């Protein structure tokens, strides 16, 4: 025995577990380590890290190692080391990361999450196995649908997009599907059905809603198309319900600016569709509010990636649907794996918006984006109560300017009444006009007047 105080850990972690005695829970921890990045179980230590020691005989450790081997599938062969800590005998059992996952004990599968063991669900068990063999669910044959359930016209359109993206494509539609492993042994894959299905189906349902407040829905729609069509459907729905500001420059041509960076929204929608867990019974959901949009998608982040990792770009991209991600890349719809989050953040920084919020929620992942004025938003971002959805904030500003030029002493209340706008909406537009240097107030609120300066 030797004193190993220098290498003895002080607390439990993603790779360290303390056990007072060798038992079934110790084996569960070794299984959890094998299904993650490996780790060590220290026998003879309390949960709090206090060294209690353990009594061992000549055959104790060989018997433990053999019991671990017999009670795990596939069998784990552990390394064992006897160390002395605070004059107490401690046994360190090390389990390396197993190359073929997942490993089980007594028919149950565990994986290390932080400093505790997580019992894997059926879907997680399947995912672990697919990742081990460098595969994913979308690459496997569809048990229900066949080639008759997809549109070859849609396949041909994708081939044209690839040619435009500089990829040589000369095959027929069927040969093309086989070349991309979208048709394997004459069987349609899950990816092929999602990409080219000829009819709407609930497997790809995306619920879309425009909300006045958390419970009041002003407009709703549902997309059940193939996933390539859904990209434009979702983006167009969002654009229909957000503001397009016409910035009056005083020059011959005014500029236009969306309430949110459209490039960022496109990136978010692409990520939703590519990384969605299509085996989940949950739907993707897009909720548009006055000053924010929530994008929810079934399928949480992998255990090995945290939100902090996403924001710091400290992670290795692991697409849930490898075939779909690869196909979208060849179509030129995405640049490369794992760079989307940083581009989304970059778009919002560039336009000086609040940064998006990313979080695991329920059985999925949610991205929330905020408009530039969300922190001071009064809940009335709508252009005006009586106006159609297509009218922009720029049009409202132009109407305000026109009224002021006609009646310089007009009040904010009178403007709101004439334009059928909320009082706070008029005040917001006036603040922006002042900031642009287009409007100036002369004198007090009572008795003063407006002056158009540009």
N, C-alpha and C positions, 0 to 999 in steps of 0.2 A: 504494500500500500504506500501511497505517497500523498503529501499534502498538496492540494490543487486549489488553494484559496484564490490564486490569481485568475484562474479560468472559470471559477464558479460564479454563475449569474446571480444577481441580487433579486430578480423578480421574474415572474412568468411573462412570456411574450409569444410572438408568432412562431418561434422556434424552441421555446422552453416551456416545460410543464413540470410541476412539483407534485409528488405523490408520497404520502406517508408510508404506504405499503404497496407491494406489487399485487395488482388485482385486475379485474376486467376493464376498469376505467383506464388503467395504464395502457392496456392493449389498444383501447379505442383512441387514445392520444397518439400512439405510434402509427395507427392507421391514418389518422387525420394528418400527421406530418408527411406520411408517404404520399398522400393525395395532394399535398401542397409542395413546399420547397424543402422538406426534410426538417428534422428537429430532434431534440433530446428530452427524454423523461428522466428526471432525477428521483430515484427511490430513496426514501428516508428523510424527506423534506416536507414540511407542512405547506398548506396553500399560501400562507403569509411569507414563506421563505425561511422559516426557522428550521435549523438543522436538528433533526431528532435522531438520526442514525437508524440503521437497520442491521439486524443480525443475519449473517449468511454463513452457510457451511460450504464444504468442498463441492457439492453438486447443486447448490442453490442457483447459481447463475446459468449453468448449462440447462437446468430444468426450466428456468424462465425463458430462455432463448428458444427452447424446443416447444414450450407451450405457445409462445407467440407465433411460431412457425405453423403449428397445427391449427390455430384458431384464426388464421388470416387467409384470404383468398383474393388474388394470388398470394403465395406465401412470402412473408417478410422475414428476411434474415438480418437480425439486428447485431450491431456491435455493442459490446459491453465493456465498461471500465469501472474499476473500484477506486474511489478517491476518498481522501480524508479531509473533512472540513470541520474546523473547530473541535478536533479530536473525535469526530463522529464519522462512522463508516457510511458512505453514500455510494449508491450504484447508479451510474449513468448509462442509460440504454439509448442508443442512437439509431434512428430510422432514416435512411436517405430518401430522397424523392424517387418514387417508383416510376420506371419508364413507361409502363402500361397501366393506365388508370381506368376506373377507380379500384382501389383495394377495399375489401370489406372484412368485417369480423362479425360472426354470428348473423350473417345476412344483412347487416346494416353498413352503410357507407358514411364516413365522416370526412370533413375537411377542416383544416385549421383556418379560423377567421379571427384575427387579432390574437388575444390570449385565451381563446376558448374554442371548443370543438363544435362544429356545425353539422347537423345531420342532413345529408343531401336528399333532396326530393328526387322523384323519378326523372324529371326533366334535367336536373343538374347532373344526375348519374349519366344520362345519355350524352350530355354536353361534354363531360369530362372524358368519356370514351372517344367521342368524335375528335376532340382536340388532340388526344394522344396519337391518333392515326392521321393527323393533319387533314381532317375532313370536317364537314359540317352538315347539318340536317338538309339544307337545300340541295346538296349534291346527290341525295339518295332518290331512288325511284318513287314516283307518286303512286301510292297503292290504289288510287281511285281513277284518276284521269289518264287519258291517252292522247296521242297526237291529234285525234279528232276534236279534242277539247281546246285546242289552241288555234290561233289565226296565223297562217303562213304569210299573209300580207304584213302583219306586224313584224314577223321575222325578217322579211325582205326590207322593211323600213329601217330596222336595226342594222342590217348589212350595209345599207346606204350611208347611215351615220358613221359607221366604222370606216368606210372608204373616205368619207369627208374628213375623218380624223387621221388619215394617212395609213390606215391598215389595209393591206391587200386582201380582198375577199372576192373569190371567184366561184365559190361553190353554189350549189342549189340550196334551197332553204333547209331541206332535210339533212343534206351533207354538212351544212353549216352547224346545225344543232348537234350532230354527232361529233364534229370537230371540237366544239366547245364543251363536250361532255354534258350537254343539256339533254341529250338522248343517249342513254347507255343501254347496250344490249337491246336496242329497239324499244326501250321503255322510257317514257317521259320522266324527267326529274322534277322534283318540287320546284326548283329554280325556274325551269322552263315554263311550268304552268303559271307561276306568279308573274313572269315577264310577258307572256304572250296569250294568256287565256282569252277566249273569244266571247265570253259572257261574264257579267258581273257575278261575284260570289262573296259570301260573308267572310271568307278567310282574310280578305284584305280591307275590311271595313275601316274607314276613317270617319269619325264623327266631327262635323264642323259646326261651330256656333258663334254667333255674334251676341254678346251679353251686354245689357244695359247696366246690370249689377250682378252679384254672384248668383242670383236666383231668377232674374228676369231675362228671358231669351227673346231677342228682337228678330233673329233670323237663324235658320238652321239648314244644313244640307248633309248629305251622306255620300261618300265615294266608296264604290266597291269594284272599281276598274282594275285592270292590270297595273302593276306597280310603275311601269314606265309612264303610262297615261296619268297616273295619280300625281306625279311630280308637278305637272302643269295645273291639274285640277285644284290642288291644295293651294299653290301659289296664287292662282287667279282668284280663288275665294278670299284669301287674305287681302289681296290688293283691292278687291271690291269693297272691303269694310275698313280700310285704313285711309287716313287723310293724304291727299296729294296737295302739297302747298305750292302755290304759284308765287314766287318771290318777285315782287315788282322792283326792277332795277332802275327804271327811268330810261332805259335804253330801248332800242327797237325790238329787242327780243328778251322776254322775261325767262327766268329759269324755274325749273320744277324740282321739288324735293319731296320724297315720300316720308311719311311719319317715322318709318323704320328703314334701316339699310336693306334694300331688296336683296342684295347679294348675300347678306347674312341669313335672311329668311330662306332663300333658296338652299343654302348650305344646311340649315337646320332640317328642312323638309327632306333633303336627300339623305341625311343621317338617319332620320326617322324611318324612312322606307327601307334603307339598306340594312340597318341593324335591328329591325323589329323582330321579336320572337313570334313567328307566325304559328307556332304550336299553341300559344296562349289563347284562351277563350276571350280575353279582354280585347277591346278595340283601341286603336290609336285615336286620340282626341285633340282637337285644336280649339281653344277657347279664346276669342278675341274680345277684350274689354276696352274701355275708353283709353286707358293709358298703358296697357300691357297685353301681351299674348302668351298663353300657356300652350306648350307643345308636349303632350304626354304620349309615351310609347311603351307598349308591353316589352319587358326585358330589361332587367337591371344591369348595372355595370358588372363586369366580371369581378370575382372576389379579389383578384390581384391588382385591380385598378380602383383608386379612390377618386373622389371629386377633386381633392387637392392635387393628385397626380395629373388630372386633366388640365387644371389651370396652370400648372407649372410645366406642362408638356413632358412630364417625367414618366412615360409609360410606353409600352410596346403595343402597337395596334393589334387587336385580335378580333377580326370581323366575325360576328355571329353567323353570317351567311357569306361564306367565302366565295362561292360561285357568283352570287349576285353582285358582290362588291367588285370582283374581277371584271364582270361584264359591264358594269356601269363605268369602270375606269376605261375600258377599251372604247366605249361609246363617247368618251370625252366629257362625261357628266361629273366626274370627280377627278382630282389631280393625282393624289396618292393617299394611301391609307394613313390614318392617324393625324392628318394635318387640318382637318375640318374645324375642330374646336378652336385652334389658334387663329384661323382665318375669321371665324365668327367674332371672337373677342376683338380682333384687329379692326373689323368693320365698325364696331360700336365705339371703340376708342377714337377712330378717325373722325367720326361724326359727333364726338363728345357726348355720347349717350351714357346713361348708367350701364354698367356691365351686366350681361345676362346672368341669371341664376341657374345653376345646374344641381340637380339632386336626385337621388334614388327615392322613389315614393311608391308605396304599395308594392305591386309586383313589377314595376317598371321604372322608367327614367323620365324626368321632366326638365324641360328647358323653358325658362320664363324670360322674355325680353321686355324692356321698358322703354317708353317713349322719352324723348329728351326732357320733357317737362313733367314727368310722372311724379317727382318728389313734391311739386307744388300744384299738382293737378286737383281741380275742384270737382271732378267727376263729370265734366261737361265738355269733353273733347270733340263731341259731335259738332259738325259745322253749324247747324241750326235745326231746331225741332221740325220746322216745316219744309226743309229742303230735301231734295233727293240725295241718295247716297253718293252720287257721282260728283257733286259739287265740292269744291275744295276750299281750304282755309284762305287761299289767295283770292278767290272770288269774294269771300266775305270781307276781306281787307279792302278790296277795290270798291265794294258797295259802301263801306264805312267812309272811305275817302270821298266818294261821290256825294253822300249825304252831308258831310261836313263842308264841302265846297259850296253846296247849295244853301246850307244853313249853319254858319260858323258857330252860332250860340246853341246848337242842338245839344241836348243832354244825353248821357249814357243810357238812361232809361228810355228816352224817345228813340234812340238808335235801335235798342233791343226790341222795342215794340214794332217799329217799322220793318225791321228785317226778320222778325219772328225768331230772334235768337235769345238765348239765355243771357241774363245780365253779366254773369261771370265770363261767358264766352266773348261778349263785346269788350269787357275790360281786358281780357287776355289779348285780344287782337290789337287793342289800342296800345297796350304795353309794348307789343312787338313792333308796331308802327313807330313808336317813339324811339325804340332801340335802333331801328333802321334809319333814323333821322328823317323820317317822312312826315312826322306830325309833332306839333308843339302846342302846349297849352299856355295861353296868355291870360294872366289874371287868376283870381280864385275860382273854385268850383262854381260858386254862385256869382253871377255877374261877369264872369270871364268868357273867353271864346277860344275856339280851336283855330290853329293856323297850319295849313298844309305847306310844308317847307320843300318838298320835292315833287 
